[in-house]
Amino acid sequence: MLLLGVVVTLQGVLASVIYSLIGLVVFVAGFYVIRLILPFDVHKEIEVDQNTALGIVIGSFILGLAIIIAAAISG
């Protein structure tokens, strides 16, 4: 099937969905682990106490984990 100039196959779509689900599971597990490791409540520190430094650290963690997952999926 040709869609917007790109050949789309059922196998390719299925592989994309599976890799996306696996990536989301790894991402959620990684975020859960970082919340367990930190000795304080992340939600309270970021939203209530307005801790900008922690927000930057968590954002960096999210970007790093996303880059690792994307590299693992693309091979």
CHARMM-style PDB file with segment names, atoms N, HN, CA, C and O in Angstrom:
ATOM      1  N   MET     1       0.843  -1.168   0.000  1.00  0.00      PROA
ATOM      2  CA  MET     1       0.000   0.000   0.000  1.00  0.00      PROA
ATOM      3  C   MET     1       0.896   1.242   0.000  1.00  0.00      PROA
ATOM      4  O   MET     1       1.866   1.308   0.756  1.00  0.00      PROA
ATOM      5  N   LEU     2       0.580   2.208  -0.830  1.00  0.00      PROA
ATOM      6  HN  LEU     2      -0.207   2.155  -1.444  1.00  0.00      PROA
ATOM      7  CA  LEU     2       1.352   3.430  -0.937  1.00  0.00      PROA
ATOM      8  C   LEU     2       0.592   4.553  -0.228  1.00  0.00      PROA
ATOM      9  O   LEU     2      -0.538   4.879  -0.593  1.00  0.00      PROA
ATOM     10  N   LEU     3       1.226   5.136   0.786  1.00  0.00      PROA
ATOM     11  HN  LEU     3       2.143   4.871   1.082  1.00  0.00      PROA
ATOM     12  CA  LEU     3       0.588   6.189   1.567  1.00  0.00      PROA
ATOM     13  C   LEU     3       1.545   7.363   1.670  1.00  0.00      PROA
ATOM     14  O   LEU     3       2.597   7.257   2.299  1.00  0.00      PROA
ATOM     15  N   LEU     4       1.183   8.490   1.052  1.00  0.00      PROA
ATOM     16  HN  LEU     4       0.328   8.576   0.540  1.00  0.00      PROA
ATOM     17  CA  LEU     4       2.019   9.698   1.034  1.00  0.00      PROA
ATOM     18  C   LEU     4       3.424   9.409   0.508  1.00  0.00      PROA
ATOM     19  O   LEU     4       4.407   9.954   1.012  1.00  0.00      PROA
ATOM     20  N   GLY     5       3.512   8.564  -0.493  1.00  0.00      PROA
ATOM     21  HN  GLY     5       2.714   8.122  -0.902  1.00  0.00      PROA
ATOM     22  CA  GLY     5       4.792   8.268  -1.113  1.00  0.00      PROA
ATOM     23  C   GLY     5       5.639   7.267  -0.353  1.00  0.00      PROA
ATOM     24  O   GLY     5       6.795   7.046  -0.713  1.00  0.00      PROA
ATOM     25  N   VAL     6       5.089   6.651   0.697  1.00  0.00      PROA
ATOM     26  HN  VAL     6       4.150   6.830   0.989  1.00  0.00      PROA
ATOM     27  CA  VAL     6       5.820   5.679   1.503  1.00  0.00      PROA
ATOM     28  C   VAL     6       5.098   4.344   1.421  1.00  0.00      PROA
ATOM     29  O   VAL     6       3.876   4.282   1.557  1.00  0.00      PROA
ATOM     30  N   VAL     7       5.850   3.285   1.201  1.00  0.00      PROA
ATOM     31  HN  VAL     7       6.843   3.336   1.091  1.00  0.00      PROA
ATOM     32  CA  VAL     7       5.269   1.956   1.145  1.00  0.00      PROA
ATOM     33  C   VAL     7       4.991   1.488   2.565  1.00  0.00      PROA
ATOM     34  O   VAL     7       5.903   1.403   3.388  1.00  0.00      PROA
ATOM     35  N   VAL     8       3.729   1.183   2.851  1.00  0.00      PROA
ATOM     36  HN  VAL     8       2.988   1.252   2.182  1.00  0.00      PROA
ATOM     37  CA  VAL     8       3.309   0.764   4.178  1.00  0.00      PROA
ATOM     38  C   VAL     8       2.852  -0.688   4.093  1.00  0.00      PROA
ATOM     39  O   VAL     8       1.976  -1.033   3.300  1.00  0.00      PROA
ATOM     40  N   THR     9       3.465  -1.536   4.928  1.00  0.00      PROA
ATOM     41  HN  THR     9       4.177  -1.255   5.572  1.00  0.00      PROA
ATOM     42  CA  THR     9       3.062  -2.930   4.973  1.00  0.00      PROA
ATOM     43  C   THR     9       2.483  -3.239   6.345  1.00  0.00      PROA
ATOM     44  O   THR     9       2.783  -2.554   7.323  1.00  0.00      PROA
ATOM     45  N   LEU    10       1.671  -4.249   6.410  1.00  0.00      PROA
ATOM     46  HN  LEU    10       1.427  -4.805   5.615  1.00  0.00      PROA
ATOM     47  CA  LEU    10       1.078  -4.656   7.680  1.00  0.00      PROA
ATOM     48  C   LEU    10       2.161  -5.102   8.651  1.00  0.00      PROA
ATOM     49  O   LEU    10       2.059  -4.836   9.849  1.00  0.00      PROA
ATOM     50  N   GLN    11       3.184  -5.768   8.165  1.00  0.00      PROA
ATOM     51  HN  GLN    11       3.267  -5.984   7.193  1.00  0.00      PROA
ATOM     52  CA  GLN    11       4.285  -6.219   9.002  1.00  0.00      PROA
ATOM     53  C   GLN    11       5.042  -5.032   9.597  1.00  0.00      PROA
ATOM     54  O   GLN    11       5.421  -5.061  10.768  1.00  0.00      PROA
ATOM     55  N   GLY    12       5.261  -3.993   8.798  1.00  0.00      PROA
ATOM     56  HN  GLY    12       4.952  -3.969   7.847  1.00  0.00      PROA
ATOM     57  CA  GLY    12       5.946  -2.797   9.289  1.00  0.00      PROA
ATOM     58  C   GLY    12       5.137  -2.060  10.339  1.00  0.00      PROA
ATOM     59  O   GLY    12       5.691  -1.593  11.335  1.00  0.00      PROA
ATOM     60  N   VAL    13       3.833  -1.948  10.128  1.00  0.00      PROA
ATOM     61  HN  VAL    13       3.383  -2.327   9.319  1.00  0.00      PROA
ATOM     62  CA  VAL    13       2.960  -1.284  11.097  1.00  0.00      PROA
ATOM     63  C   VAL    13       2.922  -2.078  12.394  1.00  0.00      PROA
ATOM     64  O   VAL    13       2.992  -1.496  13.477  1.00  0.00      PROA
ATOM     65  N   LEU    14       2.813  -3.389  12.299  1.00  0.00      PROA
ATOM     66  HN  LEU    14       2.756  -3.862  11.419  1.00  0.00      PROA
ATOM     67  CA  LEU    14       2.785  -4.237  13.488  1.00  0.00      PROA
ATOM     68  C   LEU    14       4.101  -4.136  14.268  1.00  0.00      PROA
ATOM     69  O   LEU    14       4.093  -4.065  15.497  1.00  0.00      PROA
ATOM     70  N   ALA    15       5.214  -4.129  13.559  1.00  0.00      PROA
ATOM     71  HN  ALA    15       5.220  -4.187  12.560  1.00  0.00      PROA
ATOM     72  CA  ALA    15       6.513  -3.989  14.222  1.00  0.00      PROA
ATOM     73  C   ALA    15       6.621  -2.639  14.920  1.00  0.00      PROA
ATOM     74  O   ALA    15       7.144  -2.563  16.032  1.00  0.00      PROA
ATOM     75  N   SER    16       6.142  -1.584  14.295  1.00  0.00      PROA
ATOM     76  HN  SER    16       5.717  -1.645  13.392  1.00  0.00      PROA
ATOM     77  CA  SER    16       6.174  -0.253  14.915  1.00  0.00      PROA
ATOM     78  C   SER    16       5.344  -0.206  16.181  1.00  0.00      PROA
ATOM     79  O   SER    16       5.761   0.383  17.178  1.00  0.00      PROA
ATOM     80  N   VAL    17       4.182  -0.817  16.150  1.00  0.00      PROA
ATOM     81  HN  VAL    17       3.843  -1.296  15.340  1.00  0.00      PROA
ATOM     82  CA  VAL    17       3.305  -0.833  17.333  1.00  0.00      PROA
ATOM     83  C   VAL    17       3.960  -1.630  18.466  1.00  0.00      PROA
ATOM     84  O   VAL    17       3.937  -1.201  19.619  1.00  0.00      PROA
ATOM     85  N   ILE    18       4.531  -2.764  18.146  1.00  0.00      PROA
ATOM     86  HN  ILE    18       4.550  -3.113  17.209  1.00  0.00      PROA
ATOM     87  CA  ILE    18       5.176  -3.594  19.170  1.00  0.00      PROA
ATOM     88  C   ILE    18       6.373  -2.871  19.775  1.00  0.00      PROA
ATOM     89  O   ILE    18       6.534  -2.849  20.995  1.00  0.00      PROA
ATOM     90  N   TYR    19       7.221  -2.275  18.919  1.00  0.00      PROA
ATOM     91  HN  TYR    19       7.090  -2.293  17.928  1.00  0.00      PROA
ATOM     92  CA  TYR    19       8.377  -1.539  19.431  1.00  0.00      PROA
ATOM     93  C   TYR    19       7.952  -0.340  20.267  1.00  0.00      PROA
ATOM     94  O   TYR    19       8.591  -0.025  21.270  1.00  0.00      PROA
ATOM     95  N   SER    20       6.885   0.323  19.865  1.00  0.00      PROA
ATOM     96  HN  SER    20       6.365   0.066  19.050  1.00  0.00      PROA
ATOM     97  CA  SER    20       6.386   1.460  20.648  1.00  0.00      PROA
ATOM     98  C   SER    20       5.918   1.023  22.026  1.00  0.00      PROA
ATOM     99  O   SER    20       6.211   1.685  23.022  1.00  0.00      PROA
ATOM    100  N   LEU    21       5.196  -0.082  22.090  1.00  0.00      PROA
ATOM    101  HN  LEU    21       4.958  -0.619  21.281  1.00  0.00      PROA
ATOM    102  CA  LEU    21       4.713  -0.589  23.377  1.00  0.00      PROA
ATOM    103  C   LEU    21       5.874  -1.017  24.276  1.00  0.00      PROA
ATOM    104  O   LEU    21       5.879  -0.725  25.472  1.00  0.00      PROA
ATOM    105  N   ILE    22       6.849  -1.706  23.698  1.00  0.00      PROA
ATOM    106  HN  ILE    22       6.844  -1.943  22.727  1.00  0.00      PROA
ATOM    107  CA  ILE    22       8.024  -2.117  24.475  1.00  0.00      PROA
ATOM    108  C   ILE    22       8.790  -0.887  24.969  1.00  0.00      PROA
ATOM    109  O   ILE    22       9.233  -0.852  26.117  1.00  0.00      PROA
ATOM    110  N   GLY    23       8.944   0.112  24.114  1.00  0.00      PROA
ATOM    111  HN  GLY    23       8.584   0.084  23.181  1.00  0.00      PROA
ATOM    112  CA  GLY    23       9.619   1.336  24.504  1.00  0.00      PROA
ATOM    113  C   GLY    23       8.903   2.055  25.630  1.00  0.00      PROA
ATOM    114  O   GLY    23       9.549   2.559  26.549  1.00  0.00      PROA
ATOM    115  N   LEU    24       7.580   2.112  25.575  1.00  0.00      PROA
ATOM    116  HN  LEU    24       7.055   1.703  24.828  1.00  0.00      PROA
ATOM    117  CA  LEU    24       6.804   2.746  26.643  1.00  0.00      PROA
ATOM    118  C   LEU    24       6.938   1.993  27.955  1.00  0.00      PROA
ATOM    119  O   LEU    24       7.046   2.608  29.016  1.00  0.00      PROA
ATOM    120  N   VAL    25       6.933   0.669  27.893  1.00  0.00      PROA
ATOM    121  HN  VAL    25       6.846   0.169  27.031  1.00  0.00      PROA
ATOM    122  CA  VAL    25       7.080  -0.128  29.112  1.00  0.00      PROA
ATOM    123  C   VAL    25       8.455   0.113  29.740  1.00  0.00      PROA
ATOM    124  O   VAL    25       8.562   0.293  30.953  1.00  0.00      PROA
ATOM    125  N   VAL    26       9.504   0.118  28.916  1.00  0.00      PROA
ATOM    126  HN  VAL    26       9.417  -0.028  27.930  1.00  0.00      PROA
ATOM    127  CA  VAL    26      10.854   0.371  29.434  1.00  0.00      PROA
ATOM    128  C   VAL    26      10.944   1.777  30.011  1.00  0.00      PROA
ATOM    129  O   VAL    26      11.563   1.982  31.055  1.00  0.00      PROA
ATOM    130  N   PHE    27      10.332   2.746  29.339  1.00  0.00      PROA
ATOM    131  HN  PHE    27       9.830   2.580  28.490  1.00  0.00      PROA
ATOM    132  CA  PHE    27      10.359   4.124  29.811  1.00  0.00      PROA
ATOM    133  C   PHE    27       9.656   4.263  31.163  1.00  0.00      PROA
ATOM    134  O   PHE    27      10.194   4.886  32.078  1.00  0.00      PROA
ATOM    135  N   VAL    28       8.476   3.695  31.292  1.00  0.00      PROA
ATOM    136  HN  VAL    28       8.039   3.189  30.549  1.00  0.00      PROA
ATOM    137  CA  VAL    28       7.734   3.771  32.561  1.00  0.00      PROA
ATOM    138  C   VAL    28       8.498   3.052  33.668  1.00  0.00      PROA
ATOM    139  O   VAL    28       8.556   3.539  34.797  1.00  0.00      PROA
ATOM    140  N   ALA    29       9.083   1.900  33.355  1.00  0.00      PROA
ATOM    141  HN  ALA    29       9.035   1.503  32.438  1.00  0.00      PROA
ATOM    142  CA  ALA    29       9.855   1.174  34.366  1.00  0.00      PROA
ATOM    143  C   ALA    29      11.069   1.996  34.807  1.00  0.00      PROA
ATOM    144  O   ALA    29      11.382   2.044  35.996  1.00  0.00      PROA
ATOM    145  N   GLY    30      11.743   2.633  33.872  1.00  0.00      PROA
ATOM    146  HN  GLY    30      11.488   2.594  32.906  1.00  0.00      PROA
ATOM    147  CA  GLY    30      12.898   3.463  34.212  1.00  0.00      PROA
ATOM    148  C   GLY    30      12.503   4.654  35.069  1.00  0.00      PROA
ATOM    149  O   GLY    30      13.208   4.994  36.019  1.00  0.00      PROA
ATOM    150  N   PHE    31      11.394   5.287  34.747  1.00  0.00      PROA
ATOM    151  HN  PHE    31      10.821   5.011  33.975  1.00  0.00      PROA
ATOM    152  CA  PHE    31      10.935   6.423  35.538  1.00  0.00      PROA
ATOM    153  C   PHE    31      10.520   5.980  36.941  1.00  0.00      PROA
ATOM    154  O   PHE    31      10.757   6.692  37.917  1.00  0.00      PROA
ATOM    155  N   TYR    32       9.902   4.808  37.036  1.00  0.00      PROA
ATOM    156  HN  TYR    32       9.710   4.230  36.244  1.00  0.00      PROA
ATOM    157  CA  TYR    32       9.514   4.274  38.348  1.00  0.00      PROA
ATOM    158  C   TYR    32      10.759   3.986  39.196  1.00  0.00      PROA
ATOM    159  O   TYR    32      10.769   4.256  40.397  1.00  0.00      PROA
ATOM    160  N   VAL    33      11.796   3.444  38.577  1.00  0.00      PROA
ATOM    161  HN  VAL    33      11.788   3.225  37.601  1.00  0.00      PROA
ATOM    162  CA  VAL    33      13.040   3.155  39.299  1.00  0.00      PROA
ATOM    163  C   VAL    33      13.679   4.440  39.802  1.00  0.00      PROA
ATOM    164  O   VAL    33      14.144   4.487  40.941  1.00  0.00      PROA
ATOM    165  N   ILE    34      13.713   5.487  38.977  1.00  0.00      PROA
ATOM    166  HN  ILE    34      13.336   5.449  38.052  1.00  0.00      PROA
ATOM    167  CA  ILE    34      14.326   6.745  39.418  1.00  0.00      PROA
ATOM    168  C   ILE    34      13.528   7.358  40.565  1.00  0.00      PROA
ATOM    169  O   ILE    34      14.111   7.988  41.447  1.00  0.00      PROA
ATOM    170  N   ARG    35      12.213   7.187  40.571  1.00  0.00      PROA
ATOM    171  HN  ARG    35      11.739   6.675  39.855  1.00  0.00      PROA
ATOM    172  CA  ARG    35      11.401   7.687  41.695  1.00  0.00      PROA
ATOM    173  C   ARG    35      11.687   6.896  42.966  1.00  0.00      PROA
ATOM    174  O   ARG    35      11.639   7.453  44.063  1.00  0.00      PROA
ATOM    175  N   LEU    36      11.984   5.606  42.833  1.00  0.00      PROA
ATOM    176  HN  LEU    36      12.023   5.154  41.942  1.00  0.00      PROA
ATOM    177  CA  LEU    36      12.314   4.794  44.006  1.00  0.00      PROA
ATOM    178  C   LEU    36      13.701   5.128  44.546  1.00  0.00      PROA
ATOM    179  O   LEU    36      13.923   5.095  45.757  1.00  0.00      PROA
ATOM    180  N   ILE    37      14.624   5.446  43.659  1.00  0.00      PROA
ATOM    181  HN  ILE    37      14.444   5.473  42.676  1.00  0.00      PROA
ATOM    182  CA  ILE    37      15.997   5.728  44.066  1.00  0.00      PROA
ATOM    183  C   ILE    37      16.108   7.049  44.812  1.00  0.00      PROA
ATOM    184  O   ILE    37      16.837   7.151  45.799  1.00  0.00      PROA
ATOM    185  N   LEU    38      15.390   8.054  44.346  1.00  0.00      PROA
ATOM    186  HN  LEU    38      14.797   7.972  43.545  1.00  0.00      PROA
ATOM    187  CA  LEU    38      15.488   9.376  44.961  1.00  0.00      PROA
ATOM    188  C   LEU    38      14.902   9.353  46.374  1.00  0.00      PROA
ATOM    189  O   LEU    38      13.855   8.746  46.599  1.00  0.00      PROA
ATOM    190  N   PRO    39      15.576  10.014  47.333  1.00  0.00      PROA
ATOM    191  CA  PRO    39      15.136   9.950  48.733  1.00  0.00      PROA
ATOM    192  C   PRO    39      13.995  10.913  49.080  1.00  0.00      PROA
ATOM    193  O   PRO    39      13.688  11.097  50.258  1.00  0.00      PROA
ATOM    194  N   PHE    40      13.368  11.524  48.083  1.00  0.00      PROA
ATOM    195  HN  PHE    40      13.618  11.374  47.126  1.00  0.00      PROA
ATOM    196  CA  PHE    40      12.280  12.471  48.341  1.00  0.00      PROA
ATOM    197  C   PHE    40      11.183  12.276  47.308  1.00  0.00      PROA
ATOM    198  O   PHE    40      11.374  11.573  46.316  1.00  0.00      PROA
ATOM    199  N   ASP    41      10.034  12.897  47.543  1.00  0.00      PROA
ATOM    200  HN  ASP    41       9.879  13.468  48.350  1.00  0.00      PROA
ATOM    201  CA  ASP    41       8.898  12.791  46.637  1.00  0.00      PROA
ATOM    202  C   ASP    41       9.103  13.740  45.453  1.00  0.00      PROA
ATOM    203  O   ASP    41       9.145  14.958  45.627  1.00  0.00      PROA
ATOM    204  N   VAL    42       9.228  13.181  44.267  1.00  0.00      PROA
ATOM    205  HN  VAL    42       9.194  12.192  44.126  1.00  0.00      PROA
ATOM    206  CA  VAL    42       9.497  13.970  43.077  1.00  0.00      PROA
ATOM    207  C   VAL    42       8.338  14.918  42.784  1.00  0.00      PROA
ATOM    208  O   VAL    42       8.559  16.085  42.460  1.00  0.00      PROA
ATOM    209  N   HSD    43       7.120  14.430  42.894  1.00  0.00      PROA
ATOM    210  HN  HSD    43       6.941  13.482  43.158  1.00  0.00      PROA
ATOM    211  CA  HSD    43       5.937  15.247  42.618  1.00  0.00      PROA
ATOM    212  C   HSD    43       5.889  16.479  43.522  1.00  0.00      PROA
ATOM    213  O   HSD    43       5.648  17.590  43.049  1.00  0.00      PROA
ATOM    214  N   LYS    44       6.117  16.283  44.812  1.00  0.00      PROA
ATOM    215  HN  LYS    44       6.313  15.381  45.196  1.00  0.00      PROA
ATOM    216  CA  LYS    44       6.086  17.398  45.760  1.00  0.00      PROA
ATOM    217  C   LYS    44       7.192  18.399  45.468  1.00  0.00      PROA
ATOM    218  O   LYS    44       6.958  19.608  45.483  1.00  0.00      PROA
ATOM    219  N   GLU    45       8.384  17.907  45.205  1.00  0.00      PROA
ATOM    220  HN  GLU    45       8.573  16.925  45.192  1.00  0.00      PROA
ATOM    221  CA  GLU    45       9.521  18.790  44.961  1.00  0.00      PROA
ATOM    222  C   GLU    45       9.326  19.649  43.710  1.00  0.00      PROA
ATOM    223  O   GLU    45       9.666  20.832  43.713  1.00  0.00      PROA
ATOM    224  N   ILE    46       8.785  19.065  42.651  1.00  0.00      PROA
ATOM    225  HN  ILE    46       8.508  18.104  42.648  1.00  0.00      PROA
ATOM    226  CA  ILE    46       8.650  19.808  41.391  1.00  0.00      PROA
ATOM    227  C   ILE    46       7.427  20.721  41.418  1.00  0.00      PROA
ATOM    228  O   ILE    46       7.535  21.897  41.071  1.00  0.00      PROA
ATOM    229  N   GLU    47       6.274  20.207  41.820  1.00  0.00      PROA
ATOM    230  HN  GLU    47       6.186  19.252  42.102  1.00  0.00      PROA
ATOM    231  CA  GLU    47       5.050  20.988  41.719  1.00  0.00      PROA
ATOM    232  C   GLU    47       4.813  21.905  42.917  1.00  0.00      PROA
ATOM    233  O   GLU    47       4.442  23.064  42.734  1.00  0.00      PROA
ATOM    234  N   VAL    48       5.016  21.418  44.123  1.00  0.00      PROA
ATOM    235  HN  VAL    48       5.317  20.477  44.272  1.00  0.00      PROA
ATOM    236  CA  VAL    48       4.710  22.219  45.302  1.00  0.00      PROA
ATOM    237  C   VAL    48       5.854  23.168  45.636  1.00  0.00      PROA
ATOM    238  O   VAL    48       5.636  24.362  45.841  1.00  0.00      PROA
ATOM    239  N   ASP    49       7.075  22.637  45.692  1.00  0.00      PROA
ATOM    240  HN  ASP    49       7.252  21.667  45.526  1.00  0.00      PROA
ATOM    241  CA  ASP    49       8.229  23.447  46.081  1.00  0.00      PROA
ATOM    242  C   ASP    49       8.873  24.185  44.908  1.00  0.00      PROA
ATOM    243  O   ASP    49       9.802  24.967  45.113  1.00  0.00      PROA
ATOM    244  N   GLN    50       8.399  23.951  43.686  1.00  0.00      PROA
ATOM    245  HN  GLN    50       7.644  23.316  43.520  1.00  0.00      PROA
ATOM    246  CA  GLN    50       8.918  24.617  42.484  1.00  0.00      PROA
ATOM    247  C   GLN    50      10.436  24.442  42.338  1.00  0.00      PROA
ATOM    248  O   GLN    50      11.157  25.404  42.075  1.00  0.00      PROA
ATOM    249  N   ASN    51      10.906  23.211  42.510  1.00  0.00      PROA
ATOM    250  HN  ASN    51      10.320  22.429  42.723  1.00  0.00      PROA
ATOM    251  CA  ASN    51      12.339  22.914  42.433  1.00  0.00      PROA
ATOM    252  C   ASN    51      12.746  22.799  40.958  1.00  0.00      PROA
ATOM    253  O   ASN    51      12.591  21.746  40.340  1.00  0.00      PROA
ATOM    254  N   THR    52      13.265  23.893  40.413  1.00  0.00      PROA
ATOM    255  HN  THR    52      13.391  24.749  40.915  1.00  0.00      PROA
ATOM    256  CA  THR    52      13.642  23.942  38.998  1.00  0.00      PROA
ATOM    257  C   THR    52      14.803  23.005  38.685  1.00  0.00      PROA
ATOM    258  O   THR    52      14.824  22.378  37.626  1.00  0.00      PROA
ATOM    259  N   ALA    53      15.762  22.907  39.588  1.00  0.00      PROA
ATOM    260  HN  ALA    53      15.745  23.416  40.449  1.00  0.00      PROA
ATOM    261  CA  ALA    53      16.926  22.043  39.361  1.00  0.00      PROA
ATOM    262  C   ALA    53      16.495  20.577  39.217  1.00  0.00      PROA
ATOM    263  O   ALA    53      17.004  19.861  38.355  1.00  0.00      PROA
ATOM    264  N   LEU    54      15.569  20.140  40.053  1.00  0.00      PROA
ATOM    265  HN  LEU    54      15.155  20.721  40.754  1.00  0.00      PROA
ATOM    266  CA  LEU    54      15.085  18.767  39.948  1.00  0.00      PROA
ATOM    267  C   LEU    54      14.308  18.571  38.653  1.00  0.00      PROA
ATOM    268  O   LEU    54      14.381  17.504  38.044  1.00  0.00      PROA
ATOM    269  N   GLY    55      13.573  19.576  38.230  1.00  0.00      PROA
ATOM    270  HN  GLY    55      13.514  20.443  38.725  1.00  0.00      PROA
ATOM    271  CA  GLY    55      12.864  19.488  36.953  1.00  0.00      PROA
ATOM    272  C   GLY    55      13.821  19.303  35.790  1.00  0.00      PROA
ATOM    273  O   GLY    55      13.547  18.538  34.865  1.00  0.00      PROA
ATOM    274  N   ILE    56      14.940  20.005  35.839  1.00  0.00      PROA
ATOM    275  HN  ILE    56      15.163  20.627  36.590  1.00  0.00      PROA
ATOM    276  CA  ILE    56      15.949  19.870  34.784  1.00  0.00      PROA
ATOM    277  C   ILE    56      16.581  18.481  34.823  1.00  0.00      PROA
ATOM    278  O   ILE    56      16.824  17.883  33.775  1.00  0.00      PROA
ATOM    279  N   VAL    57      16.849  17.964  36.019  1.00  0.00      PROA
ATOM    280  HN  VAL    57      16.652  18.450  36.871  1.00  0.00      PROA
ATOM    281  CA  VAL    57      17.434  16.627  36.155  1.00  0.00      PROA
ATOM    282  C   VAL    57      16.470  15.561  35.630  1.00  0.00      PROA
ATOM    283  O   VAL    57      16.880  14.664  34.893  1.00  0.00      PROA
ATOM    284  N   ILE    58      15.206  15.654  36.004  1.00  0.00      PROA
ATOM    285  HN  ILE    58      14.873  16.383  36.603  1.00  0.00      PROA
ATOM    286  CA  ILE    58      14.206  14.671  35.541  1.00  0.00      PROA
ATOM    287  C   ILE    58      14.022  14.788  34.025  1.00  0.00      PROA
ATOM    288  O   ILE    58      13.906  13.773  33.339  1.00  0.00      PROA
ATOM    289  N   GLY    59      13.995  16.014  33.499  1.00  0.00      PROA
ATOM    290  HN  GLY    59      14.090  16.839  34.057  1.00  0.00      PROA
ATOM    291  CA  GLY    59      13.896  16.200  32.055  1.00  0.00      PROA
ATOM    292  C   GLY    59      15.083  15.607  31.313  1.00  0.00      PROA
ATOM    293  O   GLY    59      14.921  15.009  30.250  1.00  0.00      PROA
ATOM    294  N   SER    60      16.269  15.771  31.868  1.00  0.00      PROA
ATOM    295  HN  SER    60      16.401  16.258  32.732  1.00  0.00      PROA
ATOM    296  CA  SER    60      17.475  15.185  31.265  1.00  0.00      PROA
ATOM    297  C   SER    60      17.416  13.664  31.299  1.00  0.00      PROA
ATOM    298  O   SER    60      17.809  12.995  30.343  1.00  0.00      PROA
ATOM    299  N   PHE    61      16.922  13.126  32.407  1.00  0.00      PROA
ATOM    300  HN  PHE    61      16.602  13.669  33.183  1.00  0.00      PROA
ATOM    301  CA  PHE    61      16.761  11.678  32.511  1.00  0.00      PROA
ATOM    302  C   PHE    61      15.792  11.161  31.456  1.00  0.00      PROA
ATOM    303  O   PHE    61      16.050  10.140  30.818  1.00  0.00      PROA
ATOM    304  N   ILE    62      14.681  11.864  31.273  1.00  0.00      PROA
ATOM    305  HN  ILE    62      14.471  12.693  31.792  1.00  0.00      PROA
ATOM    306  CA  ILE    62      13.682  11.452  30.291  1.00  0.00      PROA
ATOM    307  C   ILE    62      14.283  11.479  28.884  1.00  0.00      PROA
ATOM    308  O   ILE    62      14.106  10.529  28.121  1.00  0.00      PROA
ATOM    309  N   LEU    63      14.990  12.554  28.536  1.00  0.00      PROA
ATOM    310  HN  LEU    63      15.133  13.325  29.157  1.00  0.00      PROA
ATOM    311  CA  LEU    63      15.609  12.635  27.211  1.00  0.00      PROA
ATOM    312  C   LEU    63      16.665  11.550  27.008  1.00  0.00      PROA
ATOM    313  O   LEU    63      16.722  10.925  25.949  1.00  0.00      PROA
ATOM    314  N   GLY    64      17.496  11.329  28.020  1.00  0.00      PROA
ATOM    315  HN  GLY    64      17.450  11.837  28.880  1.00  0.00      PROA
ATOM    316  CA  GLY    64      18.516  10.285  27.909  1.00  0.00      PROA
ATOM    317  C   GLY    64      17.924   8.907  27.730  1.00  0.00      PROA
ATOM    318  O   GLY    64      18.395   8.124  26.905  1.00  0.00      PROA
ATOM    319  N   LEU    65      16.899   8.608  28.496  1.00  0.00      PROA
ATOM    320  HN  LEU    65      16.517   9.244  29.167  1.00  0.00      PROA
ATOM    321  CA  LEU    65      16.249   7.307  28.397  1.00  0.00      PROA
ATOM    322  C   LEU    65      15.565   7.150  27.037  1.00  0.00      PROA
ATOM    323  O   LEU    65      15.587   6.067  26.452  1.00  0.00      PROA
ATOM    324  N   ALA    66      14.962   8.222  26.538  1.00  0.00      PROA
ATOM    325  HN  ALA    66      14.944   9.102  27.013  1.00  0.00      PROA
ATOM    326  CA  ALA    66      14.319   8.165  25.229  1.00  0.00      PROA
ATOM    327  C   ALA    66      15.339   7.927  24.112  1.00  0.00      PROA
ATOM    328  O   ALA    66      15.059   7.190  23.167  1.00  0.00      PROA
ATOM    329  N   ILE    67      16.511   8.542  24.214  1.00  0.00      PROA
ATOM    330  HN  ILE    67      16.738   9.141  24.981  1.00  0.00      PROA
ATOM    331  CA  ILE    67      17.557   8.343  23.209  1.00  0.00      PROA
ATOM    332  C   ILE    67      18.056   6.892  23.241  1.00  0.00      PROA
ATOM    333  O   ILE    67      18.284   6.288  22.193  1.00  0.00      PROA
ATOM    334  N   ILE    68      18.223   6.346  24.433  1.00  0.00      PROA
ATOM    335  HN  ILE    68      18.038   6.837  25.285  1.00  0.00      PROA
ATOM    336  CA  ILE    68      18.674   4.956  24.564  1.00  0.00      PROA
ATOM    337  C   ILE    68      17.640   3.995  23.985  1.00  0.00      PROA
ATOM    338  O   ILE    68      17.995   3.061  23.266  1.00  0.00      PROA
ATOM    339  N   ILE    69      16.371   4.217  24.293  1.00  0.00      PROA
ATOM    340  HN  ILE    69      16.083   4.976  24.877  1.00  0.00      PROA
ATOM    341  CA  ILE    69      15.304   3.354  23.779  1.00  0.00      PROA
ATOM    342  C   ILE    69      15.224   3.449  22.250  1.00  0.00      PROA
ATOM    343  O   ILE    69      15.082   2.431  21.573  1.00  0.00      PROA
ATOM    344  N   ALA    70      15.315   4.668  21.706  1.00  0.00      PROA
ATOM    345  HN  ALA    70      15.431   5.495  22.256  1.00  0.00      PROA
ATOM    346  CA  ALA    70      15.267   4.845  20.261  1.00  0.00      PROA
ATOM    347  C   ALA    70      16.439   4.155  19.573  1.00  0.00      PROA
ATOM    348  O   ALA    70      16.271   3.560  18.509  1.00  0.00      PROA
ATOM    349  N   ALA    71      17.624   4.231  20.172  1.00  0.00      PROA
ATOM    350  HN  ALA    71      17.760   4.715  21.037  1.00  0.00      PROA
ATOM    351  CA  ALA    71      18.794   3.574  19.590  1.00  0.00      PROA
ATOM    352  C   ALA    71      18.644   2.062  19.635  1.00  0.00      PROA
ATOM    353  O   ALA    71      19.034   1.365  18.698  1.00  0.00      PROA
ATOM    354  N   ALA    72      18.071   1.550  20.737  1.00  0.00      PROA
ATOM    355  HN  ALA    72      17.754   2.116  21.498  1.00  0.00      PROA
ATOM    356  CA  ALA    72      17.879   0.104  20.852  1.00  0.00      PROA
ATOM    357  C   ALA    72      16.845  -0.391  19.837  1.00  0.00      PROA
ATOM    358  O   ALA    72      16.997  -1.480  19.284  1.00  0.00      PROA
ATOM    359  N   ILE    73      15.809   0.389  19.591  1.00  0.00      PROA
ATOM    360  HN  ILE    73      15.685   1.274  20.041  1.00  0.00      PROA
ATOM    361  CA  ILE    73      14.773  -0.021  18.643  1.00  0.00      PROA
ATOM    362  C   ILE    73      15.292   0.026  17.207  1.00  0.00      PROA
ATOM    363  O   ILE    73      15.020  -0.875  16.413  1.00  0.00      PROA
ATOM    364  N   SER    74      16.041   1.082  16.878  1.00  0.00      PROA
ATOM    365  HN  SER    74      16.262   1.814  17.523  1.00  0.00      PROA
ATOM    366  CA  SER    74      16.495   1.221  15.492  1.00  0.00      PROA
ATOM    367  C   SER    74      17.640   0.274  15.147  1.00  0.00      PROA
ATOM    368  O   SER    74      17.919   0.040  13.971  1.00  0.00      PROA
ATOM    369  N   GLY    75      18.300  -0.269  16.160  1.00  0.00      PROA
ATOM    370  HN  GLY    75      18.073  -0.079  17.115  1.00  0.00      PROA
ATOM    371  CA  GLY    75      19.346  -1.258  15.927  1.00  0.00      PROA
ATOM    372  C   GLY    75      20.628  -0.653  15.709  1.00  0.00      PROA
ATOM    373  OT1 GLY    75      21.615  -1.358  15.497  1.00  0.00      PROA
TER     374      GLY     75
END
